[in-house]
Amino acid sequence: MTPKQAVLELLDRLPEDCTLEEIQYRLYLLQAVERGRQDVLEGRTLSHEDFVRELKARRLRGAK
């Protein structure tokens, strides 16, 4: 599906009386999900264990 097709499908699902802010928010979510999918496809992910380890390390560095 092309980005234009995804946007048109999104717009078709929204109620007729939705606000511009709602449309912008939904577009933001669509873009964020697409970026996440691309990250997964390109191997830019962390396991849960690695994430927890990194979070703890950042907390320790910030506590000094």
PyMOL Python script that loads the backbone (N, CA, C, O; Angstrom):
from pymol import cmd

cmd.read_pdbstr("""\
ATOM      1  N   MET A   1       0.852  -1.175   0.000  1.00  0.00           N
ATOM      2  CA  MET A   1       0.000   0.000   0.000  1.00  0.00           C
ATOM      3  C   MET A   1       0.900   1.240   0.000  1.00  0.00           C
ATOM      4  O   MET A   1       1.855   1.323   0.772  1.00  0.00           O
ATOM      5  N   THR A   2       0.592   2.177  -0.852  1.00  0.00           N
ATOM      6  CA  THR A   2       1.372   3.412  -0.903  1.00  0.00           C
ATOM      7  C   THR A   2       0.958   4.329   0.245  1.00  0.00           C
ATOM      8  O   THR A   2      -0.123   4.165   0.810  1.00  0.00           O
ATOM      9  N   PRO A   3       1.811   5.294   0.591  1.00  0.00           N
ATOM     10  CA  PRO A   3       1.414   6.242   1.636  1.00  0.00           C
ATOM     11  C   PRO A   3       0.102   6.962   1.305  1.00  0.00           C
ATOM     12  O   PRO A   3      -0.730   7.177   2.187  1.00  0.00           O
ATOM     13  N   LYS A   4      -0.077   7.326   0.054  1.00  0.00           N
ATOM     14  CA  LYS A   4      -1.314   8.012  -0.334  1.00  0.00           C
ATOM     15  C   LYS A   4      -2.525   7.103  -0.121  1.00  0.00           C
ATOM     16  O   LYS A   4      -3.561   7.549   0.372  1.00  0.00           O
ATOM     17  N   GLN A   5      -2.394   5.849  -0.488  1.00  0.00           N
ATOM     18  CA  GLN A   5      -3.492   4.903  -0.287  1.00  0.00           C
ATOM     19  C   GLN A   5      -3.797   4.731   1.197  1.00  0.00           C
ATOM     20  O   GLN A   5      -4.960   4.651   1.591  1.00  0.00           O
ATOM     21  N   ALA A   6      -2.753   4.674   2.017  1.00  0.00           N
ATOM     22  CA  ALA A   6      -2.948   4.528   3.461  1.00  0.00           C
ATOM     23  C   ALA A   6      -3.683   5.736   4.031  1.00  0.00           C
ATOM     24  O   ALA A   6      -4.564   5.586   4.877  1.00  0.00           O
ATOM     25  N   VAL A   7      -3.324   6.929   3.571  1.00  0.00           N
ATOM     26  CA  VAL A   7      -3.986   8.149   4.049  1.00  0.00           C
ATOM     27  C   VAL A   7      -5.439   8.175   3.597  1.00  0.00           C
ATOM     28  O   VAL A   7      -6.325   8.513   4.381  1.00  0.00           O
ATOM     29  N   LEU A   8      -5.689   7.825   2.351  1.00  0.00           N
ATOM     30  CA  LEU A   8      -7.068   7.817   1.859  1.00  0.00           C
ATOM     31  C   LEU A   8      -7.922   6.814   2.628  1.00  0.00           C
ATOM     32  O   LEU A   8      -9.078   7.092   2.945  1.00  0.00           O
ATOM     33  N   GLU A   9      -7.355   5.651   2.925  1.00  0.00           N
ATOM     34  CA  GLU A   9      -8.084   4.650   3.714  1.00  0.00           C
ATOM     35  C   GLU A   9      -8.368   5.179   5.118  1.00  0.00           C
ATOM     36  O   GLU A   9      -9.461   4.995   5.653  1.00  0.00           O
ATOM     37  N   LEU A  10      -7.378   5.831   5.703  1.00  0.00           N
ATOM     38  CA  LEU A  10      -7.554   6.435   7.024  1.00  0.00           C
ATOM     39  C   LEU A  10      -8.683   7.461   6.997  1.00  0.00           C
ATOM     40  O   LEU A  10      -9.555   7.450   7.866  1.00  0.00           O
ATOM     41  N   LEU A  11      -8.668   8.335   6.013  1.00  0.00           N
ATOM     42  CA  LEU A  11      -9.697   9.371   5.915  1.00  0.00           C
ATOM     43  C   LEU A  11     -11.087   8.767   5.720  1.00  0.00           C
ATOM     44  O   LEU A  11     -12.072   9.278   6.252  1.00  0.00           O
ATOM     45  N   ASP A  12     -11.158   7.692   4.963  1.00  0.00           N
ATOM     46  CA  ASP A  12     -12.451   7.034   4.744  1.00  0.00           C
ATOM     47  C   ASP A  12     -13.032   6.464   6.034  1.00  0.00           C
ATOM     48  O   ASP A  12     -14.251   6.375   6.177  1.00  0.00           O
ATOM     49  N   ARG A  13     -12.165   6.075   6.977  1.00  0.00           N
ATOM     50  CA  ARG A  13     -12.636   5.476   8.234  1.00  0.00           C
ATOM     51  C   ARG A  13     -13.033   6.513   9.274  1.00  0.00           C
ATOM     52  O   ARG A  13     -13.718   6.184  10.243  1.00  0.00           O
ATOM     53  N   LEU A  14     -12.615   7.759   9.088  1.00  0.00           N
ATOM     54  CA  LEU A  14     -12.920   8.798  10.075  1.00  0.00           C
ATOM     55  C   LEU A  14     -14.346   9.308   9.906  1.00  0.00           C
ATOM     56  O   LEU A  14     -14.881   9.308   8.798  1.00  0.00           O
ATOM     57  N   PRO A  15     -14.959   9.740  10.997  1.00  0.00           N
ATOM     58  CA  PRO A  15     -16.304  10.313  10.889  1.00  0.00           C
ATOM     59  C   PRO A  15     -16.264  11.640  10.133  1.00  0.00           C
ATOM     60  O   PRO A  15     -15.239  12.323  10.108  1.00  0.00           O
ATOM     61  N   GLU A  16     -17.368  11.986   9.532  1.00  0.00           N
ATOM     62  CA  GLU A  16     -17.443  13.221   8.738  1.00  0.00           C
ATOM     63  C   GLU A  16     -17.192  14.469   9.570  1.00  0.00           C
ATOM     64  O   GLU A  16     -16.707  15.471   9.044  1.00  0.00           O
ATOM     65  N   ASP A  17     -17.510  14.425  10.849  1.00  0.00           N
ATOM     66  CA  ASP A  17     -17.382  15.623  11.683  1.00  0.00           C
ATOM     67  C   ASP A  17     -16.078  15.667  12.488  1.00  0.00           C
ATOM     68  O   ASP A  17     -15.989  16.410  13.466  1.00  0.00           O
ATOM     69  N   CYS A  18     -15.074  14.889  12.095  1.00  0.00           N
ATOM     70  CA  CYS A  18     -13.818  14.913  12.855  1.00  0.00           C
ATOM     71  C   CYS A  18     -13.090  16.237  12.609  1.00  0.00           C
ATOM     72  O   CYS A  18     -13.276  16.889  11.581  1.00  0.00           O
ATOM     73  N   THR A  19     -12.273  16.605  13.564  1.00  0.00           N
ATOM     74  CA  THR A  19     -11.559  17.882  13.490  1.00  0.00           C
ATOM     75  C   THR A  19     -10.237  17.714  12.754  1.00  0.00           C
ATOM     76  O   THR A  19      -9.758  16.599  12.550  1.00  0.00           O
ATOM     77  N   LEU A  20      -9.659  18.843  12.361  1.00  0.00           N
ATOM     78  CA  LEU A  20      -8.333  18.808  11.749  1.00  0.00           C
ATOM     79  C   LEU A  20      -7.302  18.248  12.720  1.00  0.00           C
ATOM     80  O   LEU A  20      -6.380  17.536  12.321  1.00  0.00           O
ATOM     81  N   GLU A  21      -7.468  18.577  13.997  1.00  0.00           N
ATOM     82  CA  GLU A  21      -6.552  18.062  15.004  1.00  0.00           C
ATOM     83  C   GLU A  21      -6.614  16.537  15.072  1.00  0.00           C
ATOM     84  O   GLU A  21      -5.583  15.879  15.211  1.00  0.00           O
ATOM     85  N   GLU A  22      -7.812  15.980  14.974  1.00  0.00           N
ATOM     86  CA  GLU A  22      -7.969  14.523  14.985  1.00  0.00           C
ATOM     87  C   GLU A  22      -7.303  13.909  13.755  1.00  0.00           C
ATOM     88  O   GLU A  22      -6.642  12.875  13.855  1.00  0.00           O
ATOM     89  N   ILE A  23      -7.474  14.540  12.608  1.00  0.00           N
ATOM     90  CA  ILE A  23      -6.840  14.044  11.383  1.00  0.00           C
ATOM     91  C   ILE A  23      -5.319  14.085  11.529  1.00  0.00           C
ATOM     92  O   ILE A  23      -4.634  13.125  11.177  1.00  0.00           O
ATOM     93  N   GLN A  24      -4.795  15.194  12.044  1.00  0.00           N
ATOM     94  CA  GLN A  24      -3.349  15.318  12.237  1.00  0.00           C
ATOM     95  C   GLN A  24      -2.828  14.250  13.190  1.00  0.00           C
ATOM     96  O   GLN A  24      -1.782  13.649  12.945  1.00  0.00           O
ATOM     97  N   TYR A  25      -3.555  14.016  14.272  1.00  0.00           N
ATOM     98  CA  TYR A  25      -3.140  13.011  15.247  1.00  0.00           C
ATOM     99  C   TYR A  25      -3.124  11.623  14.615  1.00  0.00           C
ATOM    100  O   TYR A  25      -2.180  10.858  14.816  1.00  0.00           O
ATOM    101  N   ARG A  26      -4.150  11.300  13.861  1.00  0.00           N
ATOM    102  CA  ARG A  26      -4.220   9.987  13.217  1.00  0.00           C
ATOM    103  C   ARG A  26      -3.101   9.824  12.188  1.00  0.00           C
ATOM    104  O   ARG A  26      -2.539   8.738  12.051  1.00  0.00           O
ATOM    105  N   LEU A  27      -2.775  10.902  11.464  1.00  0.00           N
ATOM    106  CA  LEU A  27      -1.661  10.843  10.515  1.00  0.00           C
ATOM    107  C   LEU A  27      -0.336  10.636  11.245  1.00  0.00           C
ATOM    108  O   LEU A  27       0.526   9.884  10.789  1.00  0.00           O
ATOM    109  N   TYR A  28      -0.186  11.312  12.382  1.00  0.00           N
ATOM    110  CA  TYR A  28       1.012  11.133  13.203  1.00  0.00           C
ATOM    111  C   TYR A  28       1.148   9.673  13.638  1.00  0.00           C
ATOM    112  O   TYR A  28       2.231   9.094  13.549  1.00  0.00           O
ATOM    113  N   LEU A  29       0.052   9.082  14.105  1.00  0.00           N
ATOM    114  CA  LEU A  29       0.081   7.676  14.527  1.00  0.00           C
ATOM    115  C   LEU A  29       0.420   6.751  13.363  1.00  0.00           C
ATOM    116  O   LEU A  29       1.205   5.814  13.511  1.00  0.00           O
ATOM    117  N   LEU A  30      -0.171   7.019  12.214  1.00  0.00           N
ATOM    118  CA  LEU A  30       0.097   6.212  11.024  1.00  0.00           C
ATOM    119  C   LEU A  30       1.584   6.265  10.674  1.00  0.00           C
ATOM    120  O   LEU A  30       2.192   5.241  10.365  1.00  0.00           O
ATOM    121  N   GLN A  31       2.159   7.462  10.726  1.00  0.00           N
ATOM    122  CA  GLN A  31       3.576   7.629  10.429  1.00  0.00           C
ATOM    123  C   GLN A  31       4.450   6.930  11.474  1.00  0.00           C
ATOM    124  O   GLN A  31       5.442   6.293  11.120  1.00  0.00           O
ATOM    125  N   ALA A  32       4.096   7.043  12.738  1.00  0.00           N
ATOM    126  CA  ALA A  32       4.877   6.414  13.803  1.00  0.00           C
ATOM    127  C   ALA A  32       4.865   4.892  13.672  1.00  0.00           C
ATOM    128  O   ALA A  32       5.896   4.245  13.856  1.00  0.00           O
ATOM    129  N   VAL A  33       3.721   4.329  13.359  1.00  0.00           N
ATOM    130  CA  VAL A  33       3.624   2.876  13.185  1.00  0.00           C
ATOM    131  C   VAL A  33       4.460   2.443  11.985  1.00  0.00           C
ATOM    132  O   VAL A  33       5.158   1.430  12.046  1.00  0.00           O
ATOM    133  N   GLU A  34       4.392   3.198  10.910  1.00  0.00           N
ATOM    134  CA  GLU A  34       5.172   2.852   9.721  1.00  0.00           C
ATOM    135  C   GLU A  34       6.671   2.922  10.008  1.00  0.00           C
ATOM    136  O   GLU A  34       7.430   2.065   9.555  1.00  0.00           O
ATOM    137  N   ARG A  35       7.096   3.925  10.750  1.00  0.00           N
ATOM    138  CA  ARG A  35       8.514   4.015  11.123  1.00  0.00           C
ATOM    139  C   ARG A  35       8.922   2.821  11.980  1.00  0.00           C
ATOM    140  O   ARG A  35      10.009   2.270  11.805  1.00  0.00           O
ATOM    141  N   GLY A  36       8.061   2.425  12.896  1.00  0.00           N
ATOM    142  CA  GLY A  36       8.344   1.261  13.732  1.00  0.00           C
ATOM    143  C   GLY A  36       8.459  -0.013  12.918  1.00  0.00           C
ATOM    144  O   GLY A  36       9.348  -0.830  13.157  1.00  0.00           O
ATOM    145  N   ARG A  37       7.575  -0.184  11.971  1.00  0.00           N
ATOM    146  CA  ARG A  37       7.644  -1.364  11.100  1.00  0.00           C
ATOM    147  C   ARG A  37       8.950  -1.376  10.310  1.00  0.00           C
ATOM    148  O   ARG A  37       9.590  -2.417  10.160  1.00  0.00           O
ATOM    149  N   GLN A  38       9.329  -0.210   9.810  1.00  0.00           N
ATOM    150  CA  GLN A  38      10.571  -0.110   9.048  1.00  0.00           C
ATOM    151  C   GLN A  38      11.775  -0.426   9.938  1.00  0.00           C
ATOM    152  O   GLN A  38      12.711  -1.099   9.506  1.00  0.00           O
ATOM    153  N   ASP A  39      11.747   0.056  11.166  1.00  0.00           N
ATOM    154  CA  ASP A  39      12.828  -0.249  12.110  1.00  0.00           C
ATOM    155  C   ASP A  39      12.953  -1.752  12.328  1.00  0.00           C
ATOM    156  O   ASP A  39      14.061  -2.288  12.354  1.00  0.00           O
ATOM    157  N   VAL A  40      11.833  -2.425  12.483  1.00  0.00           N
ATOM    158  CA  VAL A  40      11.849  -3.879  12.686  1.00  0.00           C
ATOM    159  C   VAL A  40      12.430  -4.570  11.459  1.00  0.00           C
ATOM    160  O   VAL A  40      13.266  -5.465  11.587  1.00  0.00           O
ATOM    161  N   LEU A  41      11.994  -4.164  10.277  1.00  0.00           N
ATOM    162  CA  LEU A  41      12.495  -4.777   9.047  1.00  0.00           C
ATOM    163  C   LEU A  41      13.997  -4.591   8.888  1.00  0.00           C
ATOM    164  O   LEU A  41      14.679  -5.455   8.338  1.00  0.00           O
ATOM    165  N   GLU A  42      14.513  -3.461   9.371  1.00  0.00           N
ATOM    166  CA  GLU A  42      15.935  -3.152   9.221  1.00  0.00           C
ATOM    167  C   GLU A  42      16.757  -3.557  10.445  1.00  0.00           C
ATOM    168  O   GLU A  42      17.944  -3.243  10.529  1.00  0.00           O
ATOM    169  N   GLY A  43      16.127  -4.250  11.389  1.00  0.00           N
ATOM    170  CA  GLY A  43      16.850  -4.787  12.530  1.00  0.00           C
ATOM    171  C   GLY A  43      17.177  -3.780  13.615  1.00  0.00           C
ATOM    172  O   GLY A  43      18.022  -4.055  14.468  1.00  0.00           O
ATOM    173  N   ARG A  44      16.535  -2.628  13.610  1.00  0.00           N
ATOM    174  CA  ARG A  44      16.789  -1.609  14.637  1.00  0.00           C
ATOM    175  C   ARG A  44      15.822  -1.821  15.800  1.00  0.00           C
ATOM    176  O   ARG A  44      14.875  -1.059  15.997  1.00  0.00           O
ATOM    177  N   THR A  45      16.093  -2.883  16.564  1.00  0.00           N
ATOM    178  CA  THR A  45      15.238  -3.217  17.701  1.00  0.00           C
ATOM    179  C   THR A  45      16.106  -3.591  18.897  1.00  0.00           C
ATOM    180  O   THR A  45      17.298  -3.864  18.754  1.00  0.00           O
ATOM    181  N   LEU A  46      15.500  -3.600  20.057  1.00  0.00           N
ATOM    182  CA  LEU A  46      16.147  -4.058  21.287  1.00  0.00           C
ATOM    183  C   LEU A  46      15.271  -5.131  21.912  1.00  0.00           C
ATOM    184  O   LEU A  46      14.044  -5.050  21.877  1.00  0.00           O
ATOM    185  N   SER A  47      15.918  -6.134  22.482  1.00  0.00           N
ATOM    186  CA  SER A  47      15.148  -7.109  23.253  1.00  0.00           C
ATOM    187  C   SER A  47      14.698  -6.429  24.544  1.00  0.00           C
ATOM    188  O   SER A  47      15.228  -5.384  24.922  1.00  0.00           O
ATOM    189  N   HIS A  48      13.731  -7.021  25.204  1.00  0.00           N
ATOM    190  CA  HIS A  48      13.246  -6.462  26.468  1.00  0.00           C
ATOM    191  C   HIS A  48      14.383  -6.397  27.483  1.00  0.00           C
ATOM    192  O   HIS A  48      14.533  -5.408  28.201  1.00  0.00           O
ATOM    193  N   GLU A  49      15.170  -7.448  27.533  1.00  0.00           N
ATOM    194  CA  GLU A  49      16.284  -7.500  28.486  1.00  0.00           C
ATOM    195  C   GLU A  49      17.300  -6.387  28.216  1.00  0.00           C
ATOM    196  O   GLU A  49      17.771  -5.734  29.147  1.00  0.00           O
ATOM    197  N   ASP A  50      17.635  -6.174  26.936  1.00  0.00           N
ATOM    198  CA  ASP A  50      18.580  -5.104  26.590  1.00  0.00           C
ATOM    199  C   ASP A  50      18.011  -3.733  26.936  1.00  0.00           C
ATOM    200  O   ASP A  50      18.736  -2.855  27.405  1.00  0.00           O
ATOM    201  N   PHE A  51      16.719  -3.552  26.706  1.00  0.00           N
ATOM    202  CA  PHE A  51      16.084  -2.276  27.029  1.00  0.00           C
ATOM    203  C   PHE A  51      16.150  -1.999  28.528  1.00  0.00           C
ATOM    204  O   PHE A  51      16.499  -0.894  28.944  1.00  0.00           O
ATOM    205  N   VAL A  52      15.817  -2.998  29.334  1.00  0.00           N
ATOM    206  CA  VAL A  52      15.845  -2.833  30.793  1.00  0.00           C
ATOM    207  C   VAL A  52      17.265  -2.529  31.254  1.00  0.00           C
ATOM    208  O   VAL A  52      17.469  -1.657  32.100  1.00  0.00           O
ATOM    209  N   ARG A  53      18.244  -3.237  30.707  1.00  0.00           N
ATOM    210  CA  ARG A  53      19.644  -3.011  31.069  1.00  0.00           C
ATOM    211  C   ARG A  53      20.066  -1.576  30.709  1.00  0.00           C
ATOM    212  O   ARG A  53      20.725  -0.906  31.504  1.00  0.00           O
ATOM    213  N   GLU A  54      19.688  -1.114  29.521  1.00  0.00           N
ATOM    214  CA  GLU A  54      20.028   0.247  29.098  1.00  0.00           C
ATOM    215  C   GLU A  54      19.327   1.291  29.963  1.00  0.00           C
ATOM    216  O   GLU A  54      19.929   2.305  30.315  1.00  0.00           O
ATOM    217  N   LEU A  55      18.079   1.056  30.303  1.00  0.00           N
ATOM    218  CA  LEU A  55      17.340   1.980  31.156  1.00  0.00           C
ATOM    219  C   LEU A  55      17.991   2.095  32.535  1.00  0.00           C
ATOM    220  O   LEU A  55      18.139   3.196  33.066  1.00  0.00           O
ATOM    221  N   LYS A  56      18.374   0.971  33.102  1.00  0.00           N
ATOM    222  CA  LYS A  56      19.043   0.990  34.409  1.00  0.00           C
ATOM    223  C   LYS A  56      20.368   1.739  34.330  1.00  0.00           C
ATOM    224  O   LYS A  56      20.702   2.503  35.236  1.00  0.00           O
ATOM    225  N   ALA A  57      21.120   1.530  33.263  1.00  0.00           N
ATOM    226  CA  ALA A  57      22.407   2.215  33.099  1.00  0.00           C
ATOM    227  C   ALA A  57      22.205   3.722  32.985  1.00  0.00           C
ATOM    228  O   ALA A  57      22.980   4.494  33.549  1.00  0.00           O
ATOM    229  N   ARG A  58      21.181   4.145  32.269  1.00  0.00           N
ATOM    230  CA  ARG A  58      20.905   5.584  32.142  1.00  0.00           C
ATOM    231  C   ARG A  58      20.488   6.184  33.480  1.00  0.00           C
ATOM    232  O   ARG A  58      20.874   7.306  33.807  1.00  0.00           O
ATOM    233  N   ARG A  59      19.711   5.446  34.245  1.00  0.00           N
ATOM    234  CA  ARG A  59      19.302   5.941  35.564  1.00  0.00           C
ATOM    235  C   ARG A  59      20.510   6.115  36.472  1.00  0.00           C
ATOM    236  O   ARG A  59      20.606   7.099  37.205  1.00  0.00           O
ATOM    237  N   LEU A  60      21.424   5.167  36.424  1.00  0.00           N
ATOM    238  CA  LEU A  60      22.625   5.253  37.255  1.00  0.00           C
ATOM    239  C   LEU A  60      23.492   6.439  36.842  1.00  0.00           C
ATOM    240  O   LEU A  60      24.024   7.143  37.700  1.00  0.00           O
ATOM    241  N   ARG A  61      23.637   6.666  35.552  1.00  0.00           N
ATOM    242  CA  ARG A  61      24.427   7.810  35.082  1.00  0.00           C
ATOM    243  C   ARG A  61      23.764   9.121  35.460  1.00  0.00           C
ATOM    244  O   ARG A  61      24.451  10.092  35.777  1.00  0.00           O
ATOM    245  N   GLY A  62      22.444   9.164  35.431  1.00  0.00           N
ATOM    246  CA  GLY A  62      21.712  10.388  35.768  1.00  0.00           C
ATOM    247  C   GLY A  62      21.678  10.678  37.255  1.00  0.00           C
ATOM    248  O   GLY A  62      21.456  11.821  37.654  1.00  0.00           O
ATOM    249  N   ALA A  63      21.893   9.672  38.080  1.00  0.00           N
ATOM    250  CA  ALA A  63      21.815   9.839  39.536  1.00  0.00           C
ATOM    251  C   ALA A  63      23.075  10.461  40.119  1.00  0.00           C
ATOM    252  O   ALA A  63      23.079  10.875  41.278  1.00  0.00           O
ATOM    253  N   LYS A  64      24.129  10.532  39.344  1.00  0.00           N
ATOM    254  CA  LYS A  64      25.403  11.067  39.860  1.00  0.00           C
ATOM    255  C   LYS A  64      25.410  12.562  39.927  1.00  0.00           C
ATOM    256  O   LYS A  64      26.406  13.157  40.338  1.00  0.00           O
TER     257      LYS A  64
END
""", "prot")
cmd.dss("prot")
cmd.show_as("cartoon", "prot")
cmd.util.cbc("prot")
cmd.orient("prot")
